[in-house]
């Protein structure tokens, strides 16, 4: 009697589990998903027409964002510029003027750095310092570093001049102060007889 009850209970459990599994299967199964660039579709005919690739592997979840509302934005943006073009141009001119002043200040600073770098480089023959008289490689390393500093400073000056020329108007001429501070801008490594006097 007990064995018949056990068999009946087991059969009942298996039957309930089978029904639950069959009931859950449709929700677990997913249609074939095709990827068309940045879009996904489960329509096989559309996928074949567009040459989409079948996605294999796990489930794919695609969350769509809100559709852009182009009409209201274009209406508001088309009316805004008409109402205040003069303010925009005056503000833009003020911003351009401020930007030009900042660039001119940066150019002056960059030219000062270039003049200092050229003075320290001394046309590739700077004065030896400390141990460099006994260790020639240290001297060569410092000369190479000074040459690279001059090249960077020249690149900065040229870039700022190009930017100022792009903003309109004539590019700023090199200041007269760079003459006394050091030699005129020259190609790094150019030979020259200028050797600083010993202190």
PyMOL commands that place a pseudoatom at each C-alpha (Angstrom):
pseudoatom trace, name=CA, resn=UNK, resi=1, chain=A, elem=C, hetatm=0, pos=[0.000, 0.000, 0.000]
pseudoatom trace, name=CA, resn=UNK, resi=2, chain=A, elem=C, hetatm=0, pos=[2.805, 2.407, 0.937]
pseudoatom trace, name=CA, resn=UNK, resi=3, chain=A, elem=C, hetatm=0, pos=[4.753, 1.601, -2.213]
pseudoatom trace, name=CA, resn=UNK, resi=4, chain=A, elem=C, hetatm=0, pos=[1.698, 2.382, -4.351]
pseudoatom trace, name=CA, resn=UNK, resi=5, chain=A, elem=C, hetatm=0, pos=[1.360, 5.739, -2.540]
pseudoatom trace, name=CA, resn=UNK, resi=6, chain=A, elem=C, hetatm=0, pos=[5.068, 6.503, -3.039]
pseudoatom trace, name=CA, resn=UNK, resi=7, chain=A, elem=C, hetatm=0, pos=[4.837, 5.649, -6.728]
pseudoatom trace, name=CA, resn=UNK, resi=8, chain=A, elem=C, hetatm=0, pos=[1.696, 7.778, -7.074]
pseudoatom trace, name=CA, resn=UNK, resi=9, chain=A, elem=C, hetatm=0, pos=[3.371, 10.713, -5.264]
pseudoatom trace, name=CA, resn=UNK, resi=10, chain=A, elem=C, hetatm=0, pos=[6.473, 10.457, -7.448]
pseudoatom trace, name=CA, resn=UNK, resi=11, chain=A, elem=C, hetatm=0, pos=[4.343, 10.244, -10.586]
pseudoatom trace, name=CA, resn=UNK, resi=12, chain=A, elem=C, hetatm=0, pos=[2.359, 13.256, -9.415]
pseudoatom trace, name=CA, resn=UNK, resi=13, chain=A, elem=C, hetatm=0, pos=[5.577, 15.268, -8.802]
pseudoatom trace, name=CA, resn=UNK, resi=14, chain=A, elem=C, hetatm=0, pos=[7.010, 14.318, -12.212]
pseudoatom trace, name=CA, resn=UNK, resi=15, chain=A, elem=C, hetatm=0, pos=[3.736, 15.267, -13.857]
pseudoatom trace, name=CA, resn=UNK, resi=16, chain=A, elem=C, hetatm=0, pos=[3.655, 18.686, -12.111]
pseudoatom trace, name=CA, resn=UNK, resi=17, chain=A, elem=C, hetatm=0, pos=[7.303, 19.366, -13.041]
pseudoatom trace, name=CA, resn=UNK, resi=18, chain=A, elem=C, hetatm=0, pos=[6.667, 18.369, -16.661]
pseudoatom trace, name=CA, resn=UNK, resi=19, chain=A, elem=C, hetatm=0, pos=[3.652, 20.658, -16.929]
pseudoatom trace, name=CA, resn=UNK, resi=20, chain=A, elem=C, hetatm=0, pos=[5.629, 23.536, -15.359]
pseudoatom trace, name=CA, resn=UNK, resi=21, chain=A, elem=C, hetatm=0, pos=[8.534, 22.971, -17.754]
pseudoatom trace, name=CA, resn=UNK, resi=22, chain=A, elem=C, hetatm=0, pos=[6.247, 22.860, -20.794]
pseudoatom trace, name=CA, resn=UNK, resi=23, chain=A, elem=C, hetatm=0, pos=[4.488, 25.988, -19.563]
pseudoatom trace, name=CA, resn=UNK, resi=24, chain=A, elem=C, hetatm=0, pos=[7.819, 27.866, -19.105]
pseudoatom trace, name=CA, resn=UNK, resi=25, chain=A, elem=C, hetatm=0, pos=[9.426, 26.780, -22.399]
pseudoatom trace, name=CA, resn=UNK, resi=26, chain=A, elem=C, hetatm=0, pos=[7.741, 29.354, -24.658]
pseudoatom trace, name=CA, resn=UNK, resi=27, chain=A, elem=C, hetatm=0, pos=[8.910, 32.176, -22.410]
pseudoatom trace, name=CA, resn=UNK, resi=28, chain=A, elem=C, hetatm=0, pos=[12.507, 30.841, -22.431]
pseudoatom trace, name=CA, resn=UNK, resi=29, chain=A, elem=C, hetatm=0, pos=[12.673, 30.317, -26.180]
pseudoatom trace, name=CA, resn=UNK, resi=30, chain=A, elem=C, hetatm=0, pos=[13.631, 33.349, -28.241]
pseudoatom trace, name=CA, resn=UNK, resi=31, chain=A, elem=C, hetatm=0, pos=[13.219, 33.983, -31.915]
pseudoatom trace, name=CA, resn=UNK, resi=32, chain=A, elem=C, hetatm=0, pos=[16.207, 34.306, -34.163]
pseudoatom trace, name=CA, resn=UNK, resi=33, chain=A, elem=C, hetatm=0, pos=[17.738, 37.779, -33.947]
pseudoatom trace, name=CA, resn=UNK, resi=34, chain=A, elem=C, hetatm=0, pos=[19.572, 39.418, -36.857]
pseudoatom trace, name=CA, resn=UNK, resi=35, chain=A, elem=C, hetatm=0, pos=[22.000, 42.317, -36.600]
pseudoatom trace, name=CA, resn=UNK, resi=36, chain=A, elem=C, hetatm=0, pos=[21.880, 44.968, -39.314]
pseudoatom trace, name=CA, resn=UNK, resi=37, chain=A, elem=C, hetatm=0, pos=[24.698, 47.393, -38.471]
pseudoatom trace, name=CA, resn=UNK, resi=38, chain=A, elem=C, hetatm=0, pos=[23.577, 49.086, -35.244]
pseudoatom trace, name=CA, resn=UNK, resi=39, chain=A, elem=C, hetatm=0, pos=[20.010, 47.798, -35.487]
pseudoatom trace, name=CA, resn=UNK, resi=40, chain=A, elem=C, hetatm=0, pos=[18.486, 44.426, -34.630]
pseudoatom trace, name=CA, resn=UNK, resi=41, chain=A, elem=C, hetatm=0, pos=[15.480, 42.643, -36.107]
pseudoatom trace, name=CA, resn=UNK, resi=42, chain=A, elem=C, hetatm=0, pos=[13.705, 39.316, -35.725]
pseudoatom trace, name=CA, resn=UNK, resi=43, chain=A, elem=C, hetatm=0, pos=[12.053, 39.537, -39.146]
pseudoatom trace, name=CA, resn=UNK, resi=44, chain=A, elem=C, hetatm=0, pos=[13.842, 37.039, -41.378]
pseudoatom trace, name=CA, resn=UNK, resi=45, chain=A, elem=C, hetatm=0, pos=[12.660, 38.575, -44.658]
pseudoatom trace, name=CA, resn=UNK, resi=46, chain=A, elem=C, hetatm=0, pos=[13.861, 42.058, -43.691]
pseudoatom trace, name=CA, resn=UNK, resi=47, chain=A, elem=C, hetatm=0, pos=[17.153, 40.572, -42.499]
pseudoatom trace, name=CA, resn=UNK, resi=48, chain=A, elem=C, hetatm=0, pos=[17.691, 38.759, -45.811]
pseudoatom trace, name=CA, resn=UNK, resi=49, chain=A, elem=C, hetatm=0, pos=[16.825, 41.875, -47.804]
pseudoatom trace, name=CA, resn=UNK, resi=50, chain=A, elem=C, hetatm=0, pos=[19.315, 44.021, -45.860]
pseudoatom trace, name=CA, resn=UNK, resi=51, chain=A, elem=C, hetatm=0, pos=[22.020, 41.351, -45.639]
pseudoatom trace, name=CA, resn=UNK, resi=52, chain=A, elem=C, hetatm=0, pos=[21.916, 41.139, -41.843]
pseudoatom trace, name=CA, resn=UNK, resi=53, chain=A, elem=C, hetatm=0, pos=[23.883, 38.612, -39.818]
pseudoatom trace, name=CA, resn=UNK, resi=54, chain=A, elem=C, hetatm=0, pos=[22.290, 36.032, -37.550]
pseudoatom trace, name=CA, resn=UNK, resi=55, chain=A, elem=C, hetatm=0, pos=[23.212, 36.577, -33.901]
pseudoatom trace, name=CA, resn=UNK, resi=56, chain=A, elem=C, hetatm=0, pos=[24.113, 33.415, -32.054]
pseudoatom trace, name=CA, resn=UNK, resi=57, chain=A, elem=C, hetatm=0, pos=[24.664, 32.849, -28.387]
pseudoatom trace, name=CA, resn=UNK, resi=58, chain=A, elem=C, hetatm=0, pos=[22.687, 34.151, -25.429]
pseudoatom trace, name=CA, resn=UNK, resi=59, chain=A, elem=C, hetatm=0, pos=[19.570, 36.233, -25.303]
pseudoatom trace, name=CA, resn=UNK, resi=60, chain=A, elem=C, hetatm=0, pos=[19.748, 39.769, -26.657]
pseudoatom trace, name=CA, resn=UNK, resi=61, chain=A, elem=C, hetatm=0, pos=[17.959, 42.631, -24.973]
pseudoatom trace, name=CA, resn=UNK, resi=62, chain=A, elem=C, hetatm=0, pos=[17.580, 45.879, -26.894]
pseudoatom trace, name=CA, resn=UNK, resi=63, chain=A, elem=C, hetatm=0, pos=[16.249, 48.916, -25.064]
pseudoatom trace, name=CA, resn=UNK, resi=64, chain=A, elem=C, hetatm=0, pos=[15.067, 51.666, -27.362]
pseudoatom trace, name=CA, resn=UNK, resi=65, chain=A, elem=C, hetatm=0, pos=[15.499, 55.273, -26.299]
pseudoatom trace, name=CA, resn=UNK, resi=66, chain=A, elem=C, hetatm=0, pos=[12.904, 57.955, -26.822]
pseudoatom trace, name=CA, resn=UNK, resi=67, chain=A, elem=C, hetatm=0, pos=[12.439, 59.075, -30.401]
pseudoatom trace, name=CA, resn=UNK, resi=68, chain=A, elem=C, hetatm=0, pos=[13.953, 62.491, -31.149]
pseudoatom trace, name=CA, resn=UNK, resi=69, chain=A, elem=C, hetatm=0, pos=[11.450, 65.304, -31.459]
pseudoatom trace, name=CA, resn=UNK, resi=70, chain=A, elem=C, hetatm=0, pos=[12.844, 67.216, -34.422]
pseudoatom trace, name=CA, resn=UNK, resi=71, chain=A, elem=C, hetatm=0, pos=[9.851, 69.428, -35.194]
pseudoatom trace, name=CA, resn=UNK, resi=72, chain=A, elem=C, hetatm=0, pos=[9.573, 71.372, -31.893]
pseudoatom trace, name=CA, resn=UNK, resi=73, chain=A, elem=C, hetatm=0, pos=[13.347, 71.862, -31.673]
pseudoatom trace, name=CA, resn=UNK, resi=74, chain=A, elem=C, hetatm=0, pos=[13.638, 73.179, -35.217]
pseudoatom trace, name=CA, resn=UNK, resi=75, chain=A, elem=C, hetatm=0, pos=[10.786, 75.600, -34.675]
pseudoatom trace, name=CA, resn=UNK, resi=76, chain=A, elem=C, hetatm=0, pos=[12.314, 77.022, -31.497]
pseudoatom trace, name=CA, resn=UNK, resi=77, chain=A, elem=C, hetatm=0, pos=[15.834, 77.123, -32.941]
pseudoatom trace, name=CA, resn=UNK, resi=78, chain=A, elem=C, hetatm=0, pos=[14.685, 78.788, -36.153]
pseudoatom trace, name=CA, resn=UNK, resi=79, chain=A, elem=C, hetatm=0, pos=[13.005, 81.632, -34.255]
pseudoatom trace, name=CA, resn=UNK, resi=80, chain=A, elem=C, hetatm=0, pos=[15.825, 82.222, -31.754]
pseudoatom trace, name=CA, resn=UNK, resi=81, chain=A, elem=C, hetatm=0, pos=[18.549, 83.420, -34.155]
pseudoatom trace, name=CA, resn=UNK, resi=82, chain=A, elem=C, hetatm=0, pos=[16.180, 85.828, -35.859]
pseudoatom trace, name=CA, resn=UNK, resi=83, chain=A, elem=C, hetatm=0, pos=[15.316, 87.625, -32.632]
pseudoatom trace, name=CA, resn=UNK, resi=84, chain=A, elem=C, hetatm=0, pos=[18.853, 88.523, -31.485]
pseudoatom trace, name=CA, resn=UNK, resi=85, chain=A, elem=C, hetatm=0, pos=[21.532, 88.401, -34.199]
pseudoatom trace, name=CA, resn=UNK, resi=86, chain=A, elem=C, hetatm=0, pos=[23.139, 91.658, -33.071]
pseudoatom trace, name=CA, resn=UNK, resi=87, chain=A, elem=C, hetatm=0, pos=[23.687, 90.432, -29.515]
pseudoatom trace, name=CA, resn=UNK, resi=88, chain=A, elem=C, hetatm=0, pos=[25.283, 87.244, -30.765]
pseudoatom trace, name=CA, resn=UNK, resi=89, chain=A, elem=C, hetatm=0, pos=[27.660, 89.067, -33.090]
pseudoatom trace, name=CA, resn=UNK, resi=90, chain=A, elem=C, hetatm=0, pos=[28.624, 91.600, -30.392]
pseudoatom trace, name=CA, resn=UNK, resi=91, chain=A, elem=C, hetatm=0, pos=[29.179, 88.812, -27.879]
pseudoatom trace, name=CA, resn=UNK, resi=92, chain=A, elem=C, hetatm=0, pos=[31.102, 86.805, -30.450]
pseudoatom trace, name=CA, resn=UNK, resi=93, chain=A, elem=C, hetatm=0, pos=[33.319, 89.778, -31.273]
pseudoatom trace, name=CA, resn=UNK, resi=94, chain=A, elem=C, hetatm=0, pos=[34.002, 90.283, -27.561]
pseudoatom trace, name=CA, resn=UNK, resi=95, chain=A, elem=C, hetatm=0, pos=[34.886, 86.590, -27.161]
pseudoatom trace, name=CA, resn=UNK, resi=96, chain=A, elem=C, hetatm=0, pos=[37.138, 86.721, -30.215]
pseudoatom trace, name=CA, resn=UNK, resi=97, chain=A, elem=C, hetatm=0, pos=[38.858, 89.820, -28.870]
pseudoatom trace, name=CA, resn=UNK, resi=98, chain=A, elem=C, hetatm=0, pos=[39.419, 88.153, -25.492]
pseudoatom trace, name=CA, resn=UNK, resi=99, chain=A, elem=C, hetatm=0, pos=[40.732, 85.006, -27.166]
pseudoatom trace, name=CA, resn=UNK, resi=100, chain=A, elem=C, hetatm=0, pos=[43.105, 87.052, -29.320]
pseudoatom trace, name=CA, resn=UNK, resi=101, chain=A, elem=C, hetatm=0, pos=[44.433, 88.918, -26.265]
pseudoatom trace, name=CA, resn=UNK, resi=102, chain=A, elem=C, hetatm=0, pos=[45.014, 85.626, -24.456]
pseudoatom trace, name=CA, resn=UNK, resi=103, chain=A, elem=C, hetatm=0, pos=[46.803, 84.183, -27.480]
pseudoatom trace, name=CA, resn=UNK, resi=104, chain=A, elem=C, hetatm=0, pos=[48.964, 87.301, -27.791]
pseudoatom trace, name=CA, resn=UNK, resi=105, chain=A, elem=C, hetatm=0, pos=[49.937, 87.034, -24.105]
pseudoatom trace, name=CA, resn=UNK, resi=106, chain=A, elem=C, hetatm=0, pos=[50.748, 83.344, -24.557]
pseudoatom trace, name=CA, resn=UNK, resi=107, chain=A, elem=C, hetatm=0, pos=[52.778, 84.195, -27.658]
pseudoatom trace, name=CA, resn=UNK, resi=108, chain=A, elem=C, hetatm=0, pos=[54.827, 86.763, -25.744]
pseudoatom trace, name=CA, resn=UNK, resi=109, chain=A, elem=C, hetatm=0, pos=[55.505, 84.223, -22.994]
pseudoatom trace, name=CA, resn=UNK, resi=110, chain=A, elem=C, hetatm=0, pos=[56.420, 81.564, -25.552]
pseudoatom trace, name=CA, resn=UNK, resi=111, chain=A, elem=C, hetatm=0, pos=[58.794, 83.966, -27.305]
pseudoatom trace, name=CA, resn=UNK, resi=112, chain=A, elem=C, hetatm=0, pos=[60.447, 84.761, -23.961]
pseudoatom trace, name=CA, resn=UNK, resi=113, chain=A, elem=C, hetatm=0, pos=[60.869, 81.038, -23.296]
pseudoatom trace, name=CA, resn=UNK, resi=114, chain=A, elem=C, hetatm=0, pos=[62.321, 80.608, -26.772]
pseudoatom trace, name=CA, resn=UNK, resi=115, chain=A, elem=C, hetatm=0, pos=[64.802, 83.455, -26.223]
pseudoatom trace, name=CA, resn=UNK, resi=116, chain=A, elem=C, hetatm=0, pos=[65.888, 81.946, -22.884]
pseudoatom trace, name=CA, resn=UNK, resi=117, chain=A, elem=C, hetatm=0, pos=[66.212, 78.483, -24.422]
pseudoatom trace, name=CA, resn=UNK, resi=118, chain=A, elem=C, hetatm=0, pos=[68.296, 79.843, -27.304]
pseudoatom trace, name=CA, resn=UNK, resi=119, chain=A, elem=C, hetatm=0, pos=[70.495, 81.758, -24.884]
pseudoatom trace, name=CA, resn=UNK, resi=120, chain=A, elem=C, hetatm=0, pos=[71.080, 78.609, -22.815]
pseudoatom trace, name=CA, resn=UNK, resi=121, chain=A, elem=C, hetatm=0, pos=[71.707, 76.554, -25.982]
pseudoatom trace, name=CA, resn=UNK, resi=122, chain=A, elem=C, hetatm=0, pos=[74.224, 79.107, -27.300]
pseudoatom trace, name=CA, resn=UNK, resi=123, chain=A, elem=C, hetatm=0, pos=[74.130, 77.761, -30.871]
pseudoatom trace, name=CA, resn=UNK, resi=124, chain=A, elem=C, hetatm=0, pos=[75.085, 74.272, -29.701]
pseudoatom trace, name=CA, resn=UNK, resi=125, chain=A, elem=C, hetatm=0, pos=[78.105, 75.368, -27.662]
pseudoatom trace, name=CA, resn=UNK, resi=126, chain=A, elem=C, hetatm=0, pos=[76.910, 76.177, -24.146]
pseudoatom trace, name=CA, resn=UNK, resi=127, chain=A, elem=C, hetatm=0, pos=[79.438, 76.697, -21.392]
pseudoatom trace, name=CA, resn=UNK, resi=128, chain=A, elem=C, hetatm=0, pos=[80.402, 73.523, -19.549]
pseudoatom trace, name=CA, resn=UNK, resi=129, chain=A, elem=C, hetatm=0, pos=[79.131, 73.266, -16.008]
pseudoatom trace, name=CA, resn=UNK, resi=130, chain=A, elem=C, hetatm=0, pos=[80.732, 71.481, -13.043]
pseudoatom trace, name=CA, resn=UNK, resi=131, chain=A, elem=C, hetatm=0, pos=[81.604, 67.873, -13.776]
pseudoatom trace, name=CA, resn=UNK, resi=132, chain=A, elem=C, hetatm=0, pos=[80.934, 68.268, -17.520]
pseudoatom trace, name=CA, resn=UNK, resi=133, chain=A, elem=C, hetatm=0, pos=[84.558, 69.338, -18.094]
pseudoatom trace, name=CA, resn=UNK, resi=134, chain=A, elem=C, hetatm=0, pos=[85.627, 65.841, -17.011]
pseudoatom trace, name=CA, resn=UNK, resi=135, chain=A, elem=C, hetatm=0, pos=[82.533, 63.944, -18.245]
pseudoatom trace, name=CA, resn=UNK, resi=136, chain=A, elem=C, hetatm=0, pos=[82.005, 64.887, -21.891]
pseudoatom trace, name=CA, resn=UNK, resi=137, chain=A, elem=C, hetatm=0, pos=[78.953, 62.601, -22.283]
pseudoatom trace, name=CA, resn=UNK, resi=138, chain=A, elem=C, hetatm=0, pos=[77.076, 64.585, -19.636]
pseudoatom trace, name=CA, resn=UNK, resi=139, chain=A, elem=C, hetatm=0, pos=[77.817, 67.733, -21.583]
pseudoatom trace, name=CA, resn=UNK, resi=140, chain=A, elem=C, hetatm=0, pos=[76.540, 66.157, -24.812]
pseudoatom trace, name=CA, resn=UNK, resi=141, chain=A, elem=C, hetatm=0, pos=[73.373, 64.992, -23.056]
pseudoatom trace, name=CA, resn=UNK, resi=142, chain=A, elem=C, hetatm=0, pos=[72.707, 68.501, -21.726]
pseudoatom trace, name=CA, resn=UNK, resi=143, chain=A, elem=C, hetatm=0, pos=[73.331, 70.031, -25.166]
pseudoatom trace, name=CA, resn=UNK, resi=144, chain=A, elem=C, hetatm=0, pos=[70.863, 67.576, -26.719]
pseudoatom trace, name=CA, resn=UNK, resi=145, chain=A, elem=C, hetatm=0, pos=[68.289, 68.420, -24.033]
pseudoatom trace, name=CA, resn=UNK, resi=146, chain=A, elem=C, hetatm=0, pos=[68.805, 72.155, -24.624]
pseudoatom trace, name=CA, resn=UNK, resi=147, chain=A, elem=C, hetatm=0, pos=[68.394, 71.611, -28.379]
pseudoatom trace, name=CA, resn=UNK, resi=148, chain=A, elem=C, hetatm=0, pos=[65.108, 69.770, -27.798]
pseudoatom trace, name=CA, resn=UNK, resi=149, chain=A, elem=C, hetatm=0, pos=[63.921, 72.595, -25.533]
pseudoatom trace, name=CA, resn=UNK, resi=150, chain=A, elem=C, hetatm=0, pos=[64.675, 75.149, -28.266]
pseudoatom trace, name=CA, resn=UNK, resi=151, chain=A, elem=C, hetatm=0, pos=[62.787, 73.022, -30.813]
pseudoatom trace, name=CA, resn=UNK, resi=152, chain=A, elem=C, hetatm=0, pos=[59.743, 72.744, -28.514]
pseudoatom trace, name=CA, resn=UNK, resi=153, chain=A, elem=C, hetatm=0, pos=[59.770, 76.481, -27.821]
pseudoatom trace, name=CA, resn=UNK, resi=154, chain=A, elem=C, hetatm=0, pos=[59.990, 77.245, -31.566]
pseudoatom trace, name=CA, resn=UNK, resi=155, chain=A, elem=C, hetatm=0, pos=[57.085, 74.889, -32.231]
pseudoatom trace, name=CA, resn=UNK, resi=156, chain=A, elem=C, hetatm=0, pos=[55.022, 76.637, -29.544]
pseudoatom trace, name=CA, resn=UNK, resi=157, chain=A, elem=C, hetatm=0, pos=[55.758, 80.073, -30.997]
pseudoatom trace, name=CA, resn=UNK, resi=158, chain=A, elem=C, hetatm=0, pos=[54.961, 78.941, -34.545]
pseudoatom trace, name=CA, resn=UNK, resi=159, chain=A, elem=C, hetatm=0, pos=[51.725, 77.278, -33.425]
pseudoatom trace, name=CA, resn=UNK, resi=160, chain=A, elem=C, hetatm=0, pos=[50.553, 80.393, -31.580]
pseudoatom trace, name=CA, resn=UNK, resi=161, chain=A, elem=C, hetatm=0, pos=[51.404, 82.572, -34.591]
pseudoatom trace, name=CA, resn=UNK, resi=162, chain=A, elem=C, hetatm=0, pos=[49.423, 80.246, -36.872]
pseudoatom trace, name=CA, resn=UNK, resi=163, chain=A, elem=C, hetatm=0, pos=[46.459, 80.369, -34.480]
pseudoatom trace, name=CA, resn=UNK, resi=164, chain=A, elem=C, hetatm=0, pos=[46.544, 84.165, -34.385]
pseudoatom trace, name=CA, resn=UNK, resi=165, chain=A, elem=C, hetatm=0, pos=[46.734, 84.290, -38.190]
pseudoatom trace, name=CA, resn=UNK, resi=166, chain=A, elem=C, hetatm=0, pos=[43.769, 81.902, -38.393]
pseudoatom trace, name=CA, resn=UNK, resi=167, chain=A, elem=C, hetatm=0, pos=[41.712, 84.221, -36.177]
pseudoatom trace, name=CA, resn=UNK, resi=168, chain=A, elem=C, hetatm=0, pos=[42.141, 86.949, -38.759]
pseudoatom trace, name=CA, resn=UNK, resi=169, chain=A, elem=C, hetatm=0, pos=[44.309, 89.950, -39.172]
pseudoatom trace, name=CA, resn=UNK, resi=170, chain=A, elem=C, hetatm=0, pos=[48.050, 90.044, -39.477]
pseudoatom trace, name=CA, resn=UNK, resi=171, chain=A, elem=C, hetatm=0, pos=[50.050, 87.662, -37.299]
pseudoatom trace, name=CA, resn=UNK, resi=172, chain=A, elem=C, hetatm=0, pos=[51.887, 89.226, -34.421]
pseudoatom trace, name=CA, resn=UNK, resi=173, chain=A, elem=C, hetatm=0, pos=[55.460, 90.138, -35.342]
pseudoatom trace, name=CA, resn=UNK, resi=174, chain=A, elem=C, hetatm=0, pos=[58.271, 88.927, -33.106]
pseudoatom trace, name=CA, resn=UNK, resi=175, chain=A, elem=C, hetatm=0, pos=[58.879, 91.422, -30.308]
pseudoatom trace, name=CA, resn=UNK, resi=176, chain=A, elem=C, hetatm=0, pos=[62.005, 93.559, -30.265]
pseudoatom trace, name=CA, resn=UNK, resi=177, chain=A, elem=C, hetatm=0, pos=[62.767, 92.327, -26.734]
pseudoatom trace, name=CA, resn=UNK, resi=178, chain=A, elem=C, hetatm=0, pos=[63.938, 88.950, -28.073]
pseudoatom trace, name=CA, resn=UNK, resi=179, chain=A, elem=C, hetatm=0, pos=[67.065, 90.520, -29.608]
pseudoatom trace, name=CA, resn=UNK, resi=180, chain=A, elem=C, hetatm=0, pos=[68.880, 91.545, -26.401]
pseudoatom trace, name=CA, resn=UNK, resi=181, chain=A, elem=C, hetatm=0, pos=[67.693, 88.493, -24.482]
pseudoatom trace, name=CA, resn=UNK, resi=182, chain=A, elem=C, hetatm=0, pos=[69.492, 86.138, -26.817]
pseudoatom trace, name=CA, resn=UNK, resi=183, chain=A, elem=C, hetatm=0, pos=[70.457, 85.438, -30.384]
pseudoatom trace, name=CA, resn=UNK, resi=184, chain=A, elem=C, hetatm=0, pos=[67.904, 85.785, -33.143]
pseudoatom trace, name=CA, resn=UNK, resi=185, chain=A, elem=C, hetatm=0, pos=[65.791, 82.677, -33.783]
pseudoatom trace, name=CA, resn=UNK, resi=186, chain=A, elem=C, hetatm=0, pos=[68.019, 80.190, -35.557]
pseudoatom trace, name=CA, resn=UNK, resi=187, chain=A, elem=C, hetatm=0, pos=[67.895, 76.578, -36.545]
pseudoatom trace, name=CA, resn=UNK, resi=188, chain=A, elem=C, hetatm=0, pos=[69.005, 74.408, -33.614]
pseudoatom trace, name=CA, resn=UNK, resi=189, chain=A, elem=C, hetatm=0, pos=[72.466, 73.037, -34.210]
pseudoatom trace, name=CA, resn=UNK, resi=190, chain=A, elem=C, hetatm=0, pos=[73.544, 75.849, -36.524]
pseudoatom trace, name=CA, resn=UNK, resi=191, chain=A, elem=C, hetatm=0, pos=[77.183, 76.593, -36.161]
pseudoatom trace, name=CA, resn=UNK, resi=192, chain=A, elem=C, hetatm=0, pos=[78.219, 79.970, -34.871]
pseudoatom trace, name=CA, resn=UNK, resi=193, chain=A, elem=C, hetatm=0, pos=[81.306, 81.520, -33.355]
pseudoatom trace, name=CA, resn=UNK, resi=194, chain=A, elem=C, hetatm=0, pos=[79.455, 82.908, -30.315]
pseudoatom trace, name=CA, resn=UNK, resi=195, chain=A, elem=C, hetatm=0, pos=[80.966, 81.338, -27.239]
pseudoatom trace, name=CA, resn=UNK, resi=196, chain=A, elem=C, hetatm=0, pos=[80.064, 82.921, -23.896]
pseudoatom trace, name=CA, resn=UNK, resi=197, chain=A, elem=C, hetatm=0, pos=[82.866, 84.361, -21.852]
pseudoatom trace, name=CA, resn=UNK, resi=198, chain=A, elem=C, hetatm=0, pos=[83.848, 82.583, -18.649]
pseudoatom trace, name=CA, resn=UNK, resi=199, chain=A, elem=C, hetatm=0, pos=[82.586, 84.114, -15.459]
for i in range(1, 199): cmd.bond("trace and resi %d" % i, "trace and resi %d" % (i + 1))
show_as sticks, trace
zoom trace
